[in-house]
């Protein structure tokens, strides 16, 4: 089906199921522990276990691997290295090689996989392997590489590495009020609850993998290239995923090495990455240095916007596209945005929840707070003054919808923003300094070609099949809601089957495009099924109505089950969009508000309350959407106050590579979180008029907290995370 925009009235607009709050349809499976995750599938008694031995150096080469003792250990079936794994390549999206040897690209790159009859045997045998290395000098410090980092090459993601509009230098020099500051966002880890895990089994030339992966089409493509077989010979199964945040976007070492190891031993192999390996072996959000320059008139209108960002990566990697939000969020006639890319010999930097927007907003929205203070203008009012309804870089392209001002005003009113003290450090409660801060939110709303297969069973049940995955965001539920609405049946009469690469293709869970894309694909398949049913019943497809388990038209009313008396009716289709993204700037918008308390004696920060007001088109399920936003807000607390992968710049590794050393928010850190949705639909997106929301919930959270800390203390911290040692010396004395 080709989407014609704008969408008119569709069966979805009845809103008997879509748009209503429903608990997760798979919730019982998860709460009772019967949902099977990647490492929990039973593939038979011949299952073996793999253990990855990671490189002990960050740069150099492997001179010799002596696996003699390991091979002689009890239960060991093989030790897979670059010497016996066969040729391996890389996929498109991720550049790291899954096996070191003879060259080592980064610390904990896999050097060997031990396969044994039990997990304990594989782990014990790995300790018996002797690896001789020739260490080489490496580049591990972004600060040292920053002065010589070149402008990034043209990349598929994030837009051009350099954007020049107007005459930034002159406009900035002439601006009445200016901000020119540098900000630092550290390396961050996905730290998802479920580790990377795969069970791989070969049946002749065909490979089946139960794995934890977000985008199955990418996974089959990249795994095929890595292990050298056609992607059509690969089946990936990923029905449940215990968190991903982009870190499981496509093939990682667990999937590739389990497949290689299973081919070597001729038996199924289960491989689960140990937690320390996940930090240095897989991908992460790379560190950025960012310089933001803002020039404005005395009325607060921006006349010059400059944003430079530096990040590092392995050779062939891409930048952290931190300038993305600055390209689209505020008007400004003169603009200069640049991204620089240094080569670093650390684990690969790549997609992590809201890549580009999350770290970019962490700099831009502090700079806007600093500009508001210099101007003597309320931070909310400054942002309202700089709204734009057209793409600042392409004035001929309008935003499909942009209720940004409504988000700001609704949030300010609901949060009680008028109680904020404009003078920093002027409000206290005993030993606690109290502050309020806010920040804007923006995140792209891409939508991609997606397909689905829908089947009407003789008993009236609707079965939907699509390769979409559920990483906890509620995909099962919104897929079922869409089909229920289209076919006029209750939600409990729909079975959604996801996470199988043999099902029709979608873009999967990533880039905040999953919900809008997959539901549109389900819509297209259901529309075809409706036509088949109507024709089978002899109805005119143009005026048919599906409701309450019946099919109605001017010619009468028939039970839906009557259409399938002779057997199931199956329909499959895809939704395609043509040049939709060229004609409209499709984005989601929001505003985050935070109140914090800072202990004037210790500098410790406590978040007291937060509010997110978001606009993301039609909200398909308010319950699951709210949970996504709350998850993003929680992640934003971590980014603001605690998350940092510490780099040992001598030996080239992230030293705090576990959940003891890498701090993330726990229950005690997370206060009451409030979420409000702006009532909007976007008819340019799809027949459902919906957008994604999962990454919008993160974008802007960290700077809202950082701005609140400044309002509480009067000490501006521009280096994340905002930890107590960075402001304790400047805290006001107790009066």
C-alpha distance (Angstrom), angle and dihedral (degrees) to the residues before:
residue distance angle dihedral
X1 . . .
X2 3.78 . .
X3 3.78 113.8 .
X4 3.77 113.5 -126.5
X5 3.77 112.1 -157.5
X6 2.92 135.7 -108.5
X7 3.78 96.3 35.9
X8 3.76 115.0 -131.5
X9 3.77 125.8 -156.9
X10 3.79 112.0 -37.9
X11 3.83 135.1 177.4
X12 3.80 87.0 -97.4
X13 3.80 89.9 67.4
X14 3.80 90.4 72.1
X15 3.81 85.6 79.0
X16 3.78 95.9 -161.0
X17 3.81 91.3 134.9
X18 3.82 107.1 0.6
X19 3.79 113.9 73.7
X20 3.78 92.6 27.2
X21 3.79 128.3 109.0
X22 3.79 112.6 -103.1
X23 3.79 129.4 167.5
X24 3.78 115.1 -116.6
X25 3.78 111.6 -76.7
X26 3.81 89.9 -141.7
X27 3.80 93.3 43.4
X28 3.81 95.4 106.9
X29 3.81 91.0 54.8
X30 3.79 91.1 53.5
X31 3.79 97.9 42.6
X32 3.81 92.0 48.5
X33 3.79 94.2 45.6
X34 3.80 93.8 -118.8
X35 3.81 96.5 115.9
X36 3.79 104.5 102.6
X37 3.77 116.9 -135.2
X38 3.79 126.0 -162.3
X39 3.82 98.8 -79.6
X40 3.81 95.0 41.4
X41 3.80 102.9 69.8
X42 3.79 120.7 113.8
X43 3.80 108.9 -132.2
X44 3.79 97.8 166.2
X45 3.81 141.2 -81.4
X46 3.81 95.6 -64.7
X47 3.81 93.4 70.5
X48 3.81 115.7 134.6
X49 3.79 130.8 -168.1
X50 3.77 132.3 -123.6
X51 3.80 131.0 -152.6
X52 3.81 122.8 -169.4
X53 3.79 119.8 -137.8
X54 3.80 107.1 -153.1
X55 3.79 125.6 -148.2
X56 3.80 113.9 -90.1
X57 3.80 92.0 -150.0
X58 3.79 130.9 54.8
X59 3.79 100.2 -143.2
X60 3.77 134.0 18.2
X61 3.76 136.1 52.5
X62 3.78 142.2 -63.1
X63 3.79 108.8 -112.9
X64 3.80 98.3 180.0
X65 3.79 140.1 -3.1
X66 3.78 115.5 -158.2
X67 3.81 108.9 -168.6
X68 3.82 96.4 161.1
X69 3.80 96.5 113.8
X70 3.78 92.4 42.2
X71 3.80 93.1 52.2
X72 3.80 89.6 51.2
X73 3.79 93.2 51.1
X74 3.83 120.1 108.0
X75 3.79 115.3 -79.7
X76 3.80 97.1 1.9
X77 3.79 114.1 143.7
X78 3.80 102.1 175.0
X79 3.77 146.8 -14.3
X80 3.79 108.7 -141.0
X81 3.81 117.3 -155.3
X82 3.79 136.9 153.6
X83 3.78 86.6 -83.9
X84 3.81 96.5 64.8
X85 3.82 105.8 17.0
X86 3.78 94.4 85.1
X87 3.80 125.0 -127.3
X88 3.79 115.3 -31.7
X89 3.77 131.0 -170.3
X90 3.80 136.5 -177.8
X91 3.76 134.0 -103.7
X92 3.79 124.8 -120.0
X93 3.77 102.4 -105.0
X94 3.78 100.2 42.7
X95 3.78 120.1 45.0
X96 3.79 104.4 -167.9
X97 3.79 119.7 109.5
X98 3.77 112.5 -121.8
X99 3.82 93.3 -140.4
X100 3.77 127.4 43.6
X101 3.75 117.4 -142.6
X102 2.79 144.2 149.3
X103 3.82 85.7 -9.1
X104 3.80 123.1 43.9
X105 3.80 115.1 -148.8
X106 3.81 101.5 -178.6
X107 3.78 143.2 -8.3
X108 3.82 115.5 -71.6
X109 3.78 92.8 14.5
X110 3.81 102.5 152.9
X111 3.80 113.1 -90.4
X112 3.80 98.4 170.9
X113 3.79 142.4 0.0
X114 3.78 117.1 -145.6
X115 3.82 113.9 -154.0
X116 3.81 118.6 -162.0
X117 3.78 141.4 155.6
X118 3.81 92.9 -99.7
X119 3.75 135.5 28.4
X120 3.79 91.7 -119.6
X121 3.79 92.5 52.1
X122 3.81 91.8 51.1
X123 3.79 92.0 48.9
X124 3.80 93.9 47.5
X125 3.80 93.2 47.1
X126 3.81 92.2 51.1
X127 3.80 88.3 63.5
X128 3.81 89.0 59.3
X129 3.80 95.7 60.0
X130 3.80 115.4 105.6
X131 3.81 115.6 -150.8
X132 3.80 122.1 -175.1
X133 3.80 114.3 -156.3
X134 3.79 136.0 -169.2
X135 3.77 103.7 -146.8
X136 3.81 118.0 -145.2
X137 3.81 129.9 -166.2
X138 3.77 112.1 -88.1
X139 3.79 139.5 -165.4
X140 3.77 109.3 -122.2
X141 3.81 105.8 146.6
X142 3.80 118.1 80.3
X143 3.81 90.6 -166.3
X144 3.80 90.6 58.6
X145 3.81 92.7 48.0
X146 3.81 96.7 42.0
X147 3.84 98.5 86.9
X148 3.80 92.5 56.4
X149 3.81 99.0 35.7
X150 3.81 110.9 125.8
X151 3.77 126.9 -137.6
X152 3.79 107.6 -81.2
X153 3.79 118.4 -100.6
X154 3.77 119.7 -111.1
X155 3.79 108.6 -73.1
X156 3.78 135.6 -164.7
X157 3.79 91.7 -128.7
X158 3.77 129.7 54.0
X159 3.77 102.0 22.4
X160 3.79 126.0 -98.0
X161 3.82 116.6 -16.7
X162 3.80 89.3 -128.6
X163 3.80 127.8 38.9
X164 3.80 121.4 -175.3
X165 3.79 120.5 -179.2
X166 3.79 121.0 167.9
X167 3.80 120.0 -29.2
X168 3.78 107.8 -45.2
X169 3.80 98.0 174.6
X170 3.81 94.5 55.1
X171 3.80 94.7 41.1
X172 3.79 92.3 49.6
X173 3.79 92.7 46.6
X174 3.82 90.8 50.8
X175 3.83 96.5 43.1
X176 3.79 116.3 121.1
X177 3.82 93.3 -138.6
X178 3.79 126.1 25.4
X179 3.77 142.0 -173.9
X180 3.79 120.4 -164.8
X181 3.79 112.8 170.9
X182 3.79 142.1 146.2
X183 3.79 124.4 -130.6
X184 3.80 133.2 -171.4
X185 3.80 128.4 -150.3
X186 3.83 113.0 -174.5
X187 3.77 130.3 -139.5
X188 3.80 109.3 -76.4
X189 3.81 133.2 -161.8
X190 3.80 128.4 -138.5
X191 3.82 90.2 -134.4
X192 3.79 92.6 -174.6
X193 3.78 117.0 -178.9
X194 3.82 97.4 -120.2
X195 3.80 111.4 59.9
X196 3.78 122.0 -134.2
X197 3.80 103.9 -78.4
X198 3.81 138.9 170.5
X199 3.79 140.1 174.4
X200 3.81 110.2 -160.0
X201 3.81 126.2 -166.4
X202 3.80 129.6 177.6
X203 3.80 123.2 -150.4
X204 3.77 103.0 -173.8
X205 3.81 106.7 -60.7
X206 3.79 93.5 -15.8
X207 3.79 123.4 92.4
X208 3.80 127.8 -155.2
X209 3.79 120.4 -170.4
X210 3.77 129.2 -174.7
X211 3.77 99.3 -156.1
X212 3.77 146.2 154.7
X213 3.79 104.3 -113.2
X214 3.79 133.3 139.0
X215 3.81 103.3 -151.7
X216 3.77 113.2 39.9
X217 3.80 98.0 -175.5
X218 3.80 90.1 55.6
X219 3.79 88.9 45.3
X220 3.80 96.2 55.5
X221 3.79 90.5 43.7
X222 3.79 95.8 49.8
X223 3.79 97.2 38.0
X224 3.78 89.7 51.7
X225 3.79 90.8 53.7
X226 3.79 93.0 46.0
X227 3.80 97.6 50.1
X228 3.80 96.5 29.7
X229 3.80 105.4 -116.3
X230 3.82 132.3 115.7
X231 3.77 112.8 -88.2
X232 3.81 87.7 -128.1
X233 3.82 87.4 69.6
X234 3.80 91.9 58.8
X235 3.79 127.2 84.2
X236 3.79 117.7 -172.1
X237 3.79 121.0 -166.7
X238 3.77 118.9 -165.3
X239 3.81 109.4 153.8
X240 3.81 95.8 154.7
X241 3.79 129.2 25.8
X242 3.78 124.0 -171.5
X243 3.79 95.9 -144.8
X244 3.76 131.5 -46.4
X245 3.84 114.1 174.8
X246 3.82 89.4 -169.1
X247 3.80 94.0 -54.3
X248 3.80 90.0 104.6
X249 3.79 95.7 42.8
X250 3.78 94.9 126.4
X251 3.79 141.8 -21.4
X252 3.78 115.3 -17.4
X253 3.81 130.6 173.7
X254 3.81 95.9 -80.8
X255 3.81 92.9 58.9
X256 3.80 97.4 40.7
X257 3.79 96.0 42.9
X258 3.79 94.8 44.0
X259 3.81 88.1 53.9
X260 3.81 92.8 47.7
X261 3.79 93.0 45.1
X262 3.81 92.9 48.3
X263 3.79 89.4 52.3
X264 3.81 91.2 51.6
X265 3.82 97.0 48.3
X266 3.80 97.5 34.7
X267 3.80 92.0 -131.6
X268 3.81 135.0 91.2
X269 3.81 113.9 -82.3
X270 3.79 128.1 -155.2
X271 3.79 114.1 -156.0
X272 3.80 124.0 -179.7
X273 3.78 120.1 176.8
X274 3.77 113.2 -122.6
X275 3.80 110.5 -123.9
X276 3.85 97.3 -108.9
X277 3.79 89.9 53.4
X278 3.80 92.0 55.7
X279 3.79 92.9 67.6
X280 3.80 99.1 51.4
X281 3.80 102.0 23.1
X282 3.82 101.5 48.4
X283 3.79 131.9 44.4
X284 3.81 130.1 -73.0
X285 3.80 141.8 178.6
X286 3.81 104.4 -82.5
X287 3.77 124.5 -129.9
X288 3.80 118.0 -98.6
X289 3.77 134.8 -160.0
X290 3.79 108.5 -157.3
X291 3.78 132.4 -171.4
X292 3.79 115.9 -164.0
X293 3.78 122.6 -169.6
X294 3.78 120.0 -174.0
X295 3.79 126.0 -179.6
X296 3.78 122.0 -172.4
X297 3.76 141.9 169.8
X298 3.78 119.3 -113.8
X299 3.80 88.2 -95.6
X300 3.79 89.3 62.7
X301 3.79 97.1 -110.1
X302 3.79 110.4 142.5
X303 3.79 114.4 -121.8
X304 3.82 98.3 169.5
X305 3.81 131.0 31.9
X306 3.79 120.8 -176.7
X307 3.79 125.5 174.8
X308 3.80 125.0 171.7
X309 3.79 121.6 -179.9
X310 3.81 131.7 -171.8
X311 3.80 124.1 -164.9
X312 3.79 135.8 157.1
X313 3.77 137.0 -136.8
X314 3.77 146.2 160.4
X315 3.79 115.1 -72.5
X316 3.79 107.0 -75.4
X317 3.80 93.6 23.8
X318 3.76 126.7 120.5
X319 3.79 136.1 -118.1
X320 3.76 128.1 -97.3
X321 3.82 95.5 -106.8
X322 3.79 95.4 -137.7
X323 3.81 93.9 155.9
X324 3.83 93.0 66.5
X325 3.82 97.4 96.8
X326 3.81 92.4 43.9
X327 3.80 89.4 58.2
X328 3.80 93.1 61.8
X329 3.78 114.0 16.5
X330 3.81 105.3 77.1
X331 3.77 136.9 25.1
X332 3.78 119.0 -113.6
X333 3.78 128.1 151.8
X334 3.80 95.6 -145.1
X335 3.79 118.9 50.7
X336 3.79 137.6 170.4
X337 3.80 118.2 179.0
X338 3.80 124.4 169.1
X339 3.79 137.8 172.5
X340 3.80 123.0 -158.1
X341 3.79 125.7 -163.5
X342 3.79 124.9 -154.6
X343 3.80 123.0 -169.0
X344 3.80 110.9 -117.6
X345 3.79 130.4 177.8
X346 3.78 94.8 -137.4
X347 3.79 128.2 109.8
X348 3.77 112.0 -68.1
X349 3.79 120.5 -74.9
X350 3.77 113.1 -141.6
X351 3.78 147.5 128.4
X352 3.79 117.7 -6.9
X353 3.80 123.9 161.0
X354 3.81 108.6 -53.7
X355 3.81 95.5 -0.2
X356 3.78 107.8 -157.1
X357 3.78 98.0 9.3
X358 3.81 98.7 58.3
X359 3.84 98.1 53.6
X360 3.80 93.6 30.5
X361 3.80 92.4 56.1
X362 3.80 89.5 48.0
X363 3.81 86.7 68.9
X364 3.81 104.1 28.9
X365 3.80 95.5 50.3
X366 3.80 94.4 50.4
X367 3.80 87.8 50.2
X368 3.80 89.9 52.1
X369 3.81 89.3 51.1
X370 3.80 89.7 51.2
X371 3.80 90.6 49.0
X372 3.80 91.7 50.2
X373 3.80 90.1 53.3
X374 3.80 92.7 49.6
X375 3.79 90.5 49.0
X376 3.78 94.3 44.8
X377 3.82 88.7 -126.2
X378 3.77 126.1 134.7
X379 3.84 109.6 -102.7
X380 3.81 92.0 -125.6
X381 3.80 92.2 49.3
X382 3.81 91.0 49.4
X383 3.76 91.5 56.1
X384 3.79 92.6 46.6
X385 3.80 89.6 52.1
X386 3.79 90.5 56.2
X387 3.78 99.8 48.4
X388 3.79 118.1 129.4
X389 3.79 132.3 -169.1
X390 3.80 94.2 -158.0
X391 3.79 132.6 61.1
X392 3.83 103.9 -92.0
X393 3.80 90.5 -142.4
X394 3.81 95.1 43.2
X395 3.81 108.2 32.1
X396 3.80 91.0 -176.2
X397 3.81 91.8 63.3
X398 3.79 116.1 77.4
X399 3.78 126.7 -157.6
X400 3.78 110.1 -101.4
X401 3.80 88.0 -131.6
X402 3.79 128.1 -14.0
X403 3.82 115.7 178.5
X404 3.80 89.8 164.3
X405 3.80 95.5 134.5
X406 3.81 90.5 50.0
X407 3.82 88.7 55.6
X408 3.80 91.7 50.9
X409 3.79 96.1 46.8
X410 3.79 95.0 42.0
X411 3.79 90.7 49.2
X412 3.79 94.8 47.4
X413 3.80 91.5 50.6
X414 3.80 95.9 43.9
X415 3.80 94.7 45.2
X416 3.79 95.7 46.5
X417 3.80 92.8 -117.6
X418 3.80 92.1 167.7
X419 3.83 88.1 72.3
X420 3.81 91.0 64.3
X421 3.79 115.5 115.4
X422 3.79 108.8 -129.9
X423 3.81 92.3 -154.3
X424 3.81 108.7 78.6
X425 3.79 117.8 -123.6
X426 3.80 94.2 17.4
X427 3.80 100.6 113.7
X428 3.78 124.0 67.8
X429 3.79 141.4 160.6
X430 3.78 108.7 -158.2
X431 3.78 108.1 -60.3
X432 3.81 92.1 -9.2
X433 3.80 124.3 94.5
X434 3.81 109.5 -150.8
X435 3.78 125.4 -150.1
X436 3.78 140.7 169.0
X437 3.78 127.4 -150.3
X438 3.76 139.7 171.6
X439 3.77 140.9 -169.0
X440 3.77 138.2 -174.6
X441 3.78 123.3 -109.0
X442 3.79 129.5 -144.3
X443 3.77 132.2 163.1
X444 3.79 131.6 167.3
X445 3.80 117.6 -101.2
X446 3.80 103.1 -150.1
X447 3.76 120.9 174.8
X448 3.79 123.4 -165.1
X449 3.77 140.7 -170.7
X450 3.79 109.0 -75.0
X451 3.77 135.7 173.3
X452 3.79 139.9 -159.1
X453 3.79 140.8 -177.7
X454 3.80 118.0 -138.8
X455 3.79 126.3 -169.2
X456 3.80 130.0 -167.6
X457 3.80 107.3 -151.1
X458 3.82 122.3 -151.4
X459 3.81 90.2 -108.0
X460 3.81 90.7 56.6
X461 3.78 96.5 -104.2
X462 3.81 116.5 141.1
X463 3.81 116.9 -140.3
X464 3.80 119.7 -165.2
X465 3.80 123.1 -165.3
X466 3.79 123.9 -170.3
X467 3.80 134.7 143.3
X468 3.82 91.1 -122.0
X469 3.81 113.1 129.4
X470 3.78 132.4 -140.5
X471 3.80 114.6 -138.3
X472 3.78 91.4 173.6
X473 3.80 98.3 -70.0
X474 3.81 97.3 108.1
X475 3.81 104.6 -99.3
X476 3.80 93.3 150.0
X477 3.77 90.8 55.6
X478 3.80 100.4 47.4
X479 3.82 91.8 44.0
X480 3.79 89.0 53.5
X481 3.81 91.9 45.0
X482 3.80 91.8 53.2
X483 3.79 93.2 50.6
X484 3.81 92.4 44.7
X485 3.80 91.3 52.5
X486 3.78 93.9 46.8
X487 3.81 95.9 46.4
X488 3.80 97.2 38.5
X489 3.78 97.6 -121.7
X490 3.81 132.7 125.1
X491 3.78 117.0 -91.6
X492 3.79 92.1 -111.6
X493 3.80 89.4 61.6
X494 3.81 91.9 64.7
X495 3.79 125.8 83.5
X496 3.80 115.8 -163.3
X497 3.80 117.5 -158.4
X498 3.80 115.5 -167.6
X499 3.77 142.2 164.5
X500 3.81 102.4 48.5
X501 3.80 118.7 121.2
X502 3.80 90.5 -148.3
X503 3.81 89.3 65.9
X504 3.83 121.1 87.2
X505 3.78 112.4 -67.0
X506 3.80 127.3 -101.0
X507 3.82 131.7 166.7
X508 3.80 88.1 -102.8
X509 3.79 126.5 -145.4
X510 3.77 108.7 -29.3
X511 3.77 144.0 86.9
X512 3.81 92.4 32.3
X513 3.79 88.7 -81.7
X514 3.78 102.3 104.6
X515 3.79 101.4 88.3
X516 3.79 97.4 45.5
X517 3.80 93.5 41.9
X518 3.79 101.4 45.2
X519 3.79 95.3 43.9
X520 3.79 89.0 52.0
X521 3.80 89.1 51.8
X522 3.80 90.3 50.2
X523 3.81 88.7 48.5
X524 3.81 90.8 54.0
X525 3.81 93.1 49.2
X526 3.80 91.9 46.2
X527 3.79 91.1 49.0
X528 3.80 88.9 56.0
X529 3.80 90.8 45.9
X530 3.81 90.2 51.1
X531 3.80 89.4 54.3
X532 3.81 91.9 49.5
X533 3.80 91.7 48.9
X534 3.80 93.0 47.0
X535 3.79 91.5 49.8
X536 3.81 91.3 47.7
X537 3.80 89.6 53.5
X538 3.80 93.6 44.0
X539 3.79 95.1 -114.4
X540 3.79 129.1 142.2
X541 3.79 104.5 -104.5
X542 3.80 91.7 -148.7
X543 3.80 96.5 67.4
X544 3.80 102.7 27.1
X545 3.81 120.4 128.2
X546 3.81 125.4 -160.1
X547 3.80 112.4 -156.5
X548 3.80 140.4 137.1
X549 3.78 92.4 6.9
X550 3.78 91.5 -56.4
X551 3.79 137.8 105.5
X552 3.80 112.4 -136.6
X553 3.76 135.4 -175.1
X554 3.74 139.0 145.1
X555 3.78 86.5 -77.9
X556 3.80 94.2 62.3
X557 3.78 142.0 -87.2
X558 3.80 128.5 -67.0
X559 3.80 132.6 178.5
X560 3.80 112.6 -102.8
X561 3.81 89.8 -128.3
X562 3.80 90.5 62.7
X563 3.80 90.0 70.3
X564 3.81 91.9 61.1
X565 3.80 99.3 44.1
X566 3.81 90.5 114.8
X567 3.80 94.1 46.8
X568 3.76 142.4 -60.4
X569 3.80 119.7 -41.2
X570 3.79 114.8 -141.0
X571 3.81 130.0 -164.9
X572 3.78 130.5 178.3
X573 3.78 129.1 -174.9
X574 3.79 144.4 147.0
X575 3.79 132.6 -134.8
X576 3.79 115.2 -130.4
X577 3.80 128.7 -174.5
X578 3.78 111.8 -163.5
X579 3.81 112.4 -160.6
X580 3.81 95.1 -15.2
X581 3.81 95.3 128.1
X582 3.79 91.6 51.3
X583 3.80 92.6 55.5
X584 3.80 98.5 45.9
X585 3.80 136.3 35.7
X586 3.78 99.7 -131.6
X587 3.78 113.8 -161.3
X588 3.77 141.3 144.0
X589 3.80 120.7 -130.7
X590 3.75 139.8 -162.0
X591 3.77 149.2 144.9
X592 3.80 129.6 -121.6
X593 3.80 125.2 -153.6
X594 3.80 126.4 -170.8
X595 3.79 138.5 -178.5
X596 3.80 119.0 -161.0
X597 3.78 138.5 -179.9
X598 3.80 121.0 -145.6
X599 3.79 121.2 -162.3
X600 3.80 104.7 -125.7
X601 3.82 91.1 -151.8
X602 3.81 101.1 46.6
X603 3.81 103.4 18.7
X604 3.81 90.7 -128.3
X605 3.81 113.6 155.7
X606 3.79 124.4 -140.3
X607 3.79 121.8 -173.8
X608 3.80 107.0 -138.8
X609 3.80 103.0 -177.1
X610 3.78 140.6 -15.1
X611 3.79 138.0 -166.0
X612 3.78 130.6 -162.3
X613 3.79 120.9 -166.9
X614 3.78 110.7 -170.8
X615 3.79 139.1 -179.6
X616 3.79 113.3 -156.6
X617 3.77 106.9 150.0
X618 3.78 118.9 -102.0
X619 3.78 110.1 -3.8
X620 3.79 104.3 -133.1
X621 3.80 94.5 -163.9
X622 3.82 118.5 8.8
X623 3.80 92.4 -161.6
X624 3.79 97.5 55.5
X625 3.82 92.6 36.6
X626 3.79 91.1 53.4
X627 3.80 89.8 50.3
X628 3.80 90.3 52.6
X629 3.79 92.1 52.1
X630 3.80 92.0 46.7
X631 3.79 88.7 51.3
X632 3.79 89.8 52.7
X633 3.79 91.7 48.1
X634 3.80 90.5 51.2
X635 3.80 89.9 50.4
X636 3.81 88.3 49.6
X637 3.80 90.7 56.0
X638 3.78 88.0 56.2
X639 3.80 93.2 47.7
X640 3.79 91.5 49.2
X641 3.77 100.9 45.1
X642 3.79 114.7 17.4
X643 3.81 121.5 3.3
X644 3.80 116.7 108.0
X645 3.78 131.7 136.6
X646 3.79 103.6 -144.2
X647 3.80 114.4 -140.4
X648 3.78 122.5 -145.3
X649 3.79 96.4 -146.2
X650 3.81 91.9 -167.6
X651 3.80 97.9 58.9
X652 3.79 101.6 17.6
X653 3.78 108.0 -118.7
X654 3.78 141.9 114.3
X655 3.79 100.4 -108.7
X656 3.81 99.1 -165.2
X657 3.79 92.5 61.3
X658 3.80 100.9 153.8
X659 3.80 139.3 56.4
X660 3.80 91.5 -94.5
X661 3.80 93.9 60.5
X662 3.81 99.5 28.5
X663 3.78 104.5 65.5
X664 3.80 122.2 -147.7
X665 3.80 128.3 173.5
X666 3.79 118.4 -79.0
X667 3.79 129.0 -169.7
X668 3.79 93.0 -82.1
X669 3.81 90.5 57.3
X670 3.80 96.8 51.6
X671 3.81 119.5 77.2
X672 3.79 128.9 -173.6
X673 3.78 107.8 -47.0
X674 3.78 119.4 -157.6
X675 3.80 124.8 -159.5
X676 3.80 128.5 -169.8
X677 3.80 127.0 -177.2
X678 3.78 123.4 -147.7
X679 3.80 109.2 -130.5
X680 3.79 105.0 -116.9
X681 3.77 142.5 128.6
X682 3.79 126.2 -155.2
X683 3.82 110.4 -147.3
X684 3.81 90.9 -174.5
X685 3.80 93.3 65.2
X686 3.80 105.8 61.6
X687 3.81 141.1 -53.0
X688 3.81 87.2 -75.0
X689 3.83 90.8 54.2
X690 3.80 89.0 -143.5
X691 3.80 134.6 133.3
X692 3.78 135.1 -162.9
X693 3.80 120.8 -90.6
X694 3.81 109.7 176.9
X695 3.80 98.2 96.1
X696 3.79 95.9 36.1
X697 3.79 86.4 66.6
X698 3.82 89.1 65.5
X699 3.81 102.0 38.3
X700 3.80 109.1 96.8
X701 3.80 98.4 7.9
X702 3.81 97.4 106.4
X703 3.83 96.1 50.4
X704 3.81 90.8 46.7
X705 3.81 87.8 58.0
X706 3.82 92.8 42.6
X707 3.81 90.0 51.2
X708 3.80 90.1 49.1
X709 3.81 90.4 52.4
X710 3.79 89.5 52.6
X711 3.80 91.0 48.7
X712 3.80 88.6 52.2
X713 3.80 97.9 45.8
X714 3.79 110.5 19.0
X715 3.82 88.2 -129.1
X716 3.79 113.8 118.7
X717 3.81 113.7 -146.7
X718 3.79 114.0 -166.7
X719 3.79 97.9 174.0
X720 3.77 116.8 78.7
X721 2.93 135.8 -105.0
X722 3.81 97.1 50.6
X723 3.79 97.1 -136.4
X724 3.78 125.8 171.8
X725 3.82 98.3 -106.0
X726 3.81 89.5 62.2
X727 3.80 95.1 63.2
X728 3.80 109.2 14.5
X729 3.81 94.6 97.3
X730 3.80 91.3 55.4
X731 3.79 99.2 47.5
X732 3.81 115.0 123.9
X733 3.78 117.1 -102.3
X734 3.77 119.7 -106.3
X735 3.78 109.1 -98.4
